[in-house]
Amino acid sequence: QVQLVESGGGLVPAGGSLRLSCADSGRTFRSYAIGWFRQAPGKERDFVAAISWSGGSTYYADSVKGRFTISRDNAKNTVYLQMNSLKPEDTAVYYCAAELLSVPRGGAAYEYDYWGQGTQVTVSS
């Protein structure tokens, strides 16, 4: 069973940085691709970034390229999302999700099998 727990959200001024973490206590976490999604009020859940099981392949939405970095530490069963140069439009609930494959197929939410509870990120202008 995969149980994902996000942490690291908060309130930050525009231009600031946050690092989100996604942790799982299971032994198989390191075998899965992990993605980050976000959902603003009244909007759909959008793809942000994804990483393969080894960390060797990463994928980003155009809106965050050059500002966000996804990484993982399989020894700690944790995936990170480093967010720099934050903008008010980055405000959303951020979710991590596991896809039971070693490499993510794409950025569609329905492709992911397990989800965390989400963490709120608020960027003030």
C-alpha positions as CSV (number, residue, x, y, z in Angstrom):
1,Q,0.0,0.0,0.0
2,V,1.3,3.5,-0.9
3,Q,0.5,6.3,1.5
4,L,1.8,9.6,0.4
5,V,2.2,12.6,2.8
6,E,3.0,16.1,1.6
7,S,4.6,18.8,3.7
8,G,6.3,22.1,3.3
9,G,3.5,24.3,2.1
10,G,2.9,27.8,3.5
11,L,2.6,31.5,2.8
12,V,5.4,33.2,0.9
13,P,5.8,36.6,-0.8
14,A,6.1,36.8,-4.6
15,G,9.7,36.0,-5.6
16,G,10.2,33.7,-2.6
17,S,10.9,30.0,-2.4
18,L,9.4,26.9,-0.8
19,R,10.4,23.2,-0.9
20,L,7.6,20.7,-0.8
21,S,8.2,17.1,0.3
22,C,6.3,14.0,-0.5
23,A,7.1,11.0,1.7
24,D,5.9,7.4,1.9
25,S,6.8,4.7,4.4
26,G,6.3,1.8,2.0
27,R,9.2,-0.3,0.7
28,T,8.1,0.0,-2.9
29,F,8.1,3.8,-3.1
30,R,11.4,3.8,-4.9
31,S,10.0,1.8,-7.7
32,Y,7.4,4.3,-8.7
33,A,7.2,7.4,-10.8
34,I,6.0,10.4,-8.8
35,G,4.2,13.5,-10.0
36,W,3.3,16.8,-8.5
37,F,-0.1,18.4,-9.4
38,R,-1.8,21.6,-8.2
39,Q,-5.3,22.8,-7.9
40,A,-6.5,26.3,-7.5
41,P,-10.0,27.1,-6.3
42,G,-12.5,26.6,-9.0
43,K,-9.9,25.2,-11.4
44,E,-8.9,21.7,-12.6
45,R,-6.0,19.8,-11.1
46,D,-3.0,20.6,-13.3
47,F,0.2,18.8,-13.8
48,V,3.3,20.5,-12.4
49,A,6.2,18.0,-12.6
50,A,7.1,14.3,-12.6
51,I,10.1,12.2,-12.0
52,S,11.1,8.6,-12.9
53,W,11.9,6.0,-10.3
54,S,15.6,6.6,-10.5
55,G,15.4,10.4,-10.7
56,G,17.1,10.2,-14.1
57,S,14.2,11.6,-16.0
58,T,12.2,14.7,-15.1
59,Y,9.3,16.5,-16.7
60,Y,7.8,19.9,-16.1
61,A,4.8,22.0,-17.1
62,D,5.8,24.9,-19.2
63,S,4.5,27.3,-16.6
64,V,7.1,26.2,-14.0
65,K,10.1,25.3,-16.2
66,G,13.2,27.1,-15.0
67,R,11.6,27.9,-11.6
68,F,10.7,24.5,-10.1
69,T,12.9,21.5,-9.7
70,I,11.7,18.0,-8.8
71,S,14.1,15.5,-7.2
72,R,14.0,12.4,-5.1
73,D,16.0,10.6,-2.4
74,N,15.0,7.0,-2.5
75,A,17.0,6.2,0.6
76,K,14.6,8.5,2.4
77,N,11.5,7.5,0.4
78,T,11.0,11.2,-0.4
79,V,10.4,13.3,-3.5
80,Y,11.0,17.1,-3.3
81,L,9.6,20.0,-5.3
82,Q,11.9,23.0,-5.0
83,M,9.9,26.1,-6.0
84,N,11.8,29.3,-6.7
85,S,10.7,32.7,-8.0
86,L,7.1,32.0,-6.9
87,K,4.3,34.0,-8.4
88,P,0.8,34.7,-7.1
89,E,-0.6,32.4,-9.8
90,D,1.3,29.5,-8.2
91,T,-1.1,29.7,-5.4
92,A,-2.9,26.3,-5.1
93,V,-3.2,23.1,-3.1
94,Y,-0.2,20.9,-4.2
95,Y,-0.6,17.2,-4.4
96,C,1.9,14.4,-5.0
97,A,0.9,11.2,-6.7
98,A,2.4,7.9,-7.4
99,E,2.1,6.1,-10.7
100,L,2.7,2.3,-10.5
101,L,5.3,2.5,-13.3
102,S,9.0,3.3,-13.2
103,V,8.6,6.2,-15.7
104,P,5.6,8.5,-15.9
105,R,3.5,8.2,-19.0
106,G,2.6,11.8,-19.1
107,G,0.8,14.6,-17.2
108,A,-2.7,13.3,-16.9
109,A,-4.1,13.0,-13.3
110,Y,-6.0,9.8,-14.2
111,E,-2.7,8.0,-14.9
112,Y,-1.7,8.2,-11.3
113,D,-2.8,5.6,-8.8
114,Y,-2.2,7.0,-5.3
115,W,-2.6,10.6,-4.0
116,G,-1.5,12.5,-1.0
117,Q,-3.9,14.8,0.9
118,G,-2.3,18.0,-0.4
119,T,-0.5,21.0,1.0
120,Q,-1.5,24.6,0.6
121,V,0.9,27.0,-1.1
122,T,-0.1,30.7,-1.0
123,V,2.0,33.3,-2.8
124,S,1.2,36.9,-1.8
125,S,1.6,39.8,-4.3
